[in-house]
Amino acid sequence: MISGQTVCKSSECTGCAACMSVCPTNAVKTIVCIDSCVSVIDEKLCIKCNKCEKICPQNHPVEKIKPFIWYQGWANDKKIRMEGSSGGIATAIATSFVNNGGSCCSCVFENGNFVFKFASNSEEVKRFSGSKYVKSNPQGIYNEIKKIINQGKKVLFIGLPCQVAAVKKIVGERKKENLYTIDLICHGTPSPIMLDLFLKENGYDLNKLTNIKFRKKNNFYLSENYKGIKPSNVRDRYTLSFLRSLNYTENCYSCQYATFERASDITLGDSWGSEISKKEQDKGISLVLCQTEQGKELLEMTDLHLEYVDIKKAIENNKQLSNPSIKNSKRDKFFNTLYKTKNFSKSVAKCYFKICFKQEIKSILTKMKIIREE
Ligand SMILES: Cc1cc2nc3c(=O)[nH]c(=O)nc-3n(C[C@H](O)[C@H](O)[C@H](O)COP(=O)(O)OP(=O)(O)OC[C@H]3O[C@@H](n4cnc5c(N)ncnc54)[C@H](O)[C@@H]3O)c2cc1C
């Protein structure tokens, strides 16, 4: 339990850390706890300038814009599409952006952490590829972005919707034409503490992993370089809890960005419910929403296959374009067990006994080569 004055209500704090980056005395600290985020003010250091409160996108939301173009599609570069979580569109846009002289900032897995880095060539951009289904840490990056933009350079930021809102707040009106943003349709994010616990219980150390993947196209499972923590035909408990909205940080269940109107220039997600052939779906298809002329510019500069999407159907199949994820009714049971046992896997099993039991059997049979891994 963290006490003290907070920048916004801790049930609403997204962990975006915008407040932390504007504090002139380093009095604000954003902490991602196991079940929520909080931005606490150290009253001994605080000079009451109120900058943290004013920048907070939860206290003062950014403008959200209705998309005016939408497509489904993929990167024409086969490798980029294959490595991407859906159609590889994010990485393809980032690649053409840096090839045109801009700098792209997005999330990478490095030394056990999900942090933000800049890329200025196509080789560096490759590190961004793939969804990390965990709360990433943008601390320190916004002021770097602002600095580059103020030098007159163009920056493309790709991140979660709450992080895009934070970047836009920090950059403000000055030279905002140099900032391009892409946000992801977001189901919600668990604290990285969950991931760490799950991996430890399975004999892995997050800090020692060279690479971590959360899905291989439409197969959602946790792996190191696609070698599953559990066999890839088994639904591991981290993925199960993520897909069931069991353990996101508290704020995710009232997310203000889970709407059709968006804070970014472009929004990307999976094209769930697509009528394109199964063969193409297996290679990954992204849903693309474009809100601004800057977004249109990004799409036009990139080698993409884009085609018509029935937007009504896309919204029906992607609930986070209308509402935040619904809090799982077993969430309290999950956290109560977790606080008591400190065991992530047991806590998931307490909520989903039958599913976990079945998956455990499947895992054993796969290891015995009685059933085949996918
Ligand atoms: C936590 C989370 C929840 C999601 N929920 C949904 C959903 O409910 N419905 C849906 O349609 N799509 C969802 N997505 C988006 C989806 O998984 C794909 O990211 C999206 O379709 C883009 O795919 P791509 O192949 O174009 O991107 P890629 O080419 O694979 O690039 C992905 C980009 O996203 C960035 N990124 C990945 N993970 C994070 C992270 N944790 N924080 C910040 N940036 C990150 C990468 O750095 C990279 O720039 C979610 C993504 C995340 C990270």
The ligand as a Tripos MOL2 file, in Angstrom:
@<TRIPOS>MOLECULE
LIG
   53    58     1     0     0
SMALL
NO_CHARGES

@<TRIPOS>ATOM
      1 C1         -1.1690   -4.5860  -24.3960 C.3       1 LIG1
      2 C2         -1.7660   -4.6970  -25.7620 C.ar      1 LIG1
      3 C3         -3.1190   -5.0170  -25.8950 C.ar      1 LIG1
      4 C4         -3.6910   -5.1150  -27.1670 C.ar      1 LIG1
      5 N1         -5.0300   -5.3950  -27.2880 N.ar      1 LIG1
      6 C5         -5.6050   -5.4700  -28.5120 C.ar      1 LIG1
      7 C6         -7.0060   -5.7270  -28.6640 C.ar      1 LIG1
      8 O1         -7.7440   -5.9250  -27.7010 O.2       1 LIG1
      9 N2         -7.5220   -5.7440  -29.9350 N.ar      1 LIG1
     10 C7         -6.7400   -5.5460  -31.0300 C.ar      1 LIG1
     11 O2         -7.2540   -5.5660  -32.1630 O.2       1 LIG1
     12 N3         -5.4120   -5.2820  -30.9190 N.ar      1 LIG1
     13 C8         -4.8420   -5.2430  -29.6920 C.ar      1 LIG1
     14 N4         -3.5080   -4.9640  -29.5680 N.ar      1 LIG1
     15 C9         -2.7540   -4.6170  -30.7930 C.3       1 LIG1
     16 C10        -2.2270   -5.8180  -31.5580 C.3       1 LIG1
     17 O3         -1.6890   -6.7830  -30.6870 O.3       1 LIG1
     18 C11        -1.1090   -5.3670  -32.5270 C.3       1 LIG1
     19 O4         -0.1410   -4.6470  -31.7930 O.3       1 LIG1
     20 C12        -1.5960   -4.4850  -33.6000 C.3       1 LIG1
     21 O5         -2.5010   -5.2120  -34.3770 O.3       1 LIG1
     22 C13        -0.4400   -3.9750  -34.4860 C.3       1 LIG1
     23 O6          0.1350   -5.0540  -35.1140 O.3       1 LIG1
     24 P1          1.2700   -4.8660  -36.2250 P.3       1 LIG1
     25 O7          1.5680   -6.2370  -36.7490 O.co2     1 LIG1
     26 O8          0.8400   -3.7980  -37.1650 O.co2     1 LIG1
     27 O9          2.4470   -4.2740  -35.3440 O.3       1 LIG1
     28 P2          3.9720   -4.7170  -35.2470 P.3       1 LIG1
     29 O10         4.6250   -4.4880  -36.5580 O.co2     1 LIG1
     30 O11         4.0710   -6.0520  -34.6180 O.co2     1 LIG1
     31 O12         4.5160   -3.6050  -34.2170 O.3       1 LIG1
     32 C14         3.9770   -3.4700  -32.9230 C.3       1 LIG1
     33 C15         4.3080   -2.0870  -32.4040 C.3       1 LIG1
     34 O13         3.6670   -1.8890  -31.1500 O.3       1 LIG1
     35 C16         4.6470   -1.5550  -30.1540 C.3       1 LIG1
     36 N5          4.2740   -2.1970  -28.8830 N.ar      1 LIG1
     37 C17         4.1220   -3.5150  -28.6700 C.ar      1 LIG1
     38 N6          3.8040   -3.7520  -27.3910 N.ar      1 LIG1
     39 C18         3.7800   -2.5670  -26.7740 C.ar      1 LIG1
     40 C19         3.5560   -2.1690  -25.4270 C.ar      1 LIG1
     41 N7          3.2750   -3.0360  -24.4560 N.pl3     1 LIG1
     42 N8          3.6370   -0.8510  -25.1490 N.ar      1 LIG1
     43 C20         3.9110    0.0620  -26.1020 C.ar      1 LIG1
     44 N9          4.1340   -0.2590  -27.3930 N.ar      1 LIG1
     45 C21         4.0720   -1.5620  -27.7180 C.ar      1 LIG1
     46 C22         5.9250   -2.1460  -30.6930 C.3       1 LIG1
     47 O14         7.0630   -1.5510  -30.1070 O.3       1 LIG1
     48 C23         5.7920   -1.8960  -32.1780 C.3       1 LIG1
     49 O15         6.1550   -0.5870  -32.5150 O.3       1 LIG1
     50 C24        -2.9020   -4.8870  -28.3180 C.ar      1 LIG1
     51 C25        -1.5340   -4.5820  -28.1670 C.ar      1 LIG1
     52 C26        -0.9670   -4.4900  -26.9160 C.ar      1 LIG1
     53 C27         0.5010   -4.1770  -26.7910 C.3       1 LIG1
@<TRIPOS>BOND
     1     1     2 1
     2     2     3 ar
     3     2    52 ar
     4     3     4 ar
     5     4     5 ar
     6     4    50 ar
     7     5     6 ar
     8     6     7 ar
     9     6    13 1
    10     7     8 2
    11     7     9 ar
    12     9    10 ar
    13    10    11 2
    14    10    12 ar
    15    12    13 ar
    16    13    14 ar
    17    14    15 1
    18    14    50 ar
    19    15    16 1
    20    16    17 1
    21    16    18 1
    22    18    19 1
    23    18    20 1
    24    20    21 1
    25    20    22 1
    26    22    23 1
    27    23    24 1
    28    24    25 2
    29    24    26 1
    30    24    27 1
    31    27    28 1
    32    28    29 2
    33    28    30 1
    34    28    31 1
    35    31    32 1
    36    32    33 1
    37    33    34 1
    38    33    48 1
    39    34    35 1
    40    35    36 1
    41    35    46 1
    42    36    37 ar
    43    36    45 ar
    44    37    38 ar
    45    38    39 ar
    46    39    40 ar
    47    39    45 ar
    48    40    41 1
    49    40    42 ar
    50    42    43 ar
    51    43    44 ar
    52    44    45 ar
    53    46    47 1
    54    46    48 1
    55    48    49 1
    56    50    51 ar
    57    51    52 ar
    58    52    53 1
@<TRIPOS>SUBSTRUCTURE
     1 LIG1         1 GROUP 0 **** ****
